[in-house]
């Protein structure tokens, strides 16, 4: 009988010990998911958004620097007195460049997302001293859908009888930021200038053929 009582007491201690360990483990998982991972998710969203914009902007600048020439793409038409009657855009060339931006940007975003980034847990403290401390968490990213593009044309006065013409490319897409079992969908939208020139003469903006 004594042996049975001792054995039962030992089993109870083991059960209590296991219950404490399991409770602590559940608490740790809760803290990790609700506090640490949630805070890291906010940081990761911002970091990935910034990097995605940098990748897209660099791609646009490289492509348009090599393949965009204002005089070849924007044709200025004048009447017999030399007055500007219309500015006509080569929409085929513009659409071709925009399609290249979309495809190459998506490929580069996919490559960047596969490699991912690592964020130290200490980074969530926003303290310079603590930001690099603690284990690092791997952050991955996946592009969602395609990279949409849209041209924006803008005219502004540049002096007497002079007009500055600016062309912007607006890009918009979505990415999925992933940390462990959590993920967020992040919207990416940015507008970057791709061309600027000074036109001598008054520009009739109502006669702008920009492929709209």
N, C-alpha and C positions, 0 to 999 in steps of 0.2 A: 504493500500500500504506500509506503514512504517513497519507493522508487517511482511509482506512478504519479504521485503528487509533485515530485521534483521534476519529472519529465514534462508534466503539464505546465509547470511554472516556467521552465526553460522555453517551451514552445510559445507561451504568451509573450515572453520578452522578445523573442524573434519576430513575432507578429507585430508587436508594438514598434520595434526597430524598423521593420520593413514598411510599416504604415507611415512612419516619419520620413523615411527616405523617399517613398512614393509621393508624399505630400510636398516635400521640398522640390522634387523633380517637376511636379505639376506646376508649382509656384514659379520655378525657374523658367519653364516653357512659356507660362503666361507672361512673365516679365519680359522675356525675350521677344515674344510675338507682339504684345501690346505696347510696350514702351521702347525697347531698343530697336527692333526691326521697323516699327512705325516711324520712329524718328529718322532712322537711316534711310527709309524709303523717301522721305521728303528731301533729304540731302542728295540721294541718288537721282531723283527726278530732275533736280536742278543741274547736277553735274552732267547727266546724259543729254539734257536739253541743250546746254551750252556746247557740248562737244558735237552734237548733231548739227547745230547751226554752223559751227566752225567748219565741219566737213563739207556741208552743202555750199557755204559761201566760198570756200577755197576752190571747190569744183567749178563754180560759176565763174569766178575771176580767171582761173586758168583757161577755161574753155573760151570765154568771150575775148580774152586778150589775144588768143591765137586765131580765132575764126570770125570775129565781128569787126566789120569796117563800116562806119556810119555812112560814108559816101556811096558804098556799094549797096547798102540795104535800104537807106532812106533817100528817095528820089524827090528832089525839089523841082516842081513845075512852075514856069513863069509865063506871063502873057507877053504880047509884043512890046509893051512898055517896060518890061523887066519886073513887074509886080508879081509876087508869089501868089499863085492861084491854088496850089495844092501840094501837100507833102504825102507822097505815096510810099508805103512800106512794102518791102519784099516779104510778104507773109510766109511764103514757102521756106525761105531761109530762116526767118525768125522761129517758125514752128519746128524746123529741123533742129535748131540749136536748143530750143526748149525741151524737145524730146530727148536729146542727148543728156541734158542736165538731169532730167527725171530718171533716166536709166542708170547713168553713172552714179548719181547721188544715192540711189537705192542700193546699188551694189556695194558702195563704200560704207553705207550705214550698216548693211548686213555684215560686212567684214569686221567693222569696228565692234559691233554687238557680239559677234562670236568670240572675239578676244576678251572683251569686257574690261572692267576696271576694278581695282581693289580700294576699298575705303576703310581706314582704321576706325575701330569703334570709338576711339577717343576723339574723332573728328566731330562727333555730335555735340561735344562740350563747347565748341566754338572758341576754345581757348588755344592760343598759339603754342603754349608749352605742352598741353595735353593732346593736341590734335593728331599727333603721330603715334600715340601710345595705344597699346592693346592689340588684340588680334585683328586682322583685316577680313572684311567680308567681301566676297566676290559679287559683283554686279554685272548682269548681262542685259543685252538689249536686242529687241527684234523689231524691224520695220513692219508697220501695218499698212497694207494697201500700197498705192503708188504715191510718187511725189508729184503733186499738182503744181502747175506753173501758170502764171498770168502776167502779161505785159502791162505796164502803166506808163503813159506818156504825159509829160508835164512841160508846160511853156511858162517862161517868166521873162519880164523885161530885163535887158542887160545893158541899157543905155539908149541913146537916141537912135531910133531906127534899127535897133538890134534886139534879137530875141534869143534867150538861152533855151535849148531843147534838151531835156533829160529823159532818158528811158530807163525804167526800173524793171526788174524781174521779181515778181512776188512768188514765193514758194510756200507750199503748205503740205504737211504730211503728219502722220501719227506714228509713235513708237511705243513699244511695250517695254517697260523697265522691270527687270526681274531680280529679286533677292530671295534666295531660298524658296519658300512656299508662297511668298507674296509677290504681287505684280501690280503695276499701275499703267494706265494708258495716258501718254503725254502728248499734247498737241504741239506741233512745231509750225511756226509761221514767221517768216522774215521777208523783208524787202531790201534788195540790194541794187545800187545803181550800176548799170552795165554800159551806158554811153552818155556823153554830154558834148554838145557842140554849140557854137554861136552862129546864128543865122542872121545875115544882113537883110533887113527888110521886115515889114510887118507881116506876121504869119496869121492867115485866116484860119483859126482853129476849127471853124465849122467845116472846112474843106480838108480835114486831115483824114486820110485813108489809112487806118492802122490795123486793118484786118478785123475790126469789130463786127 
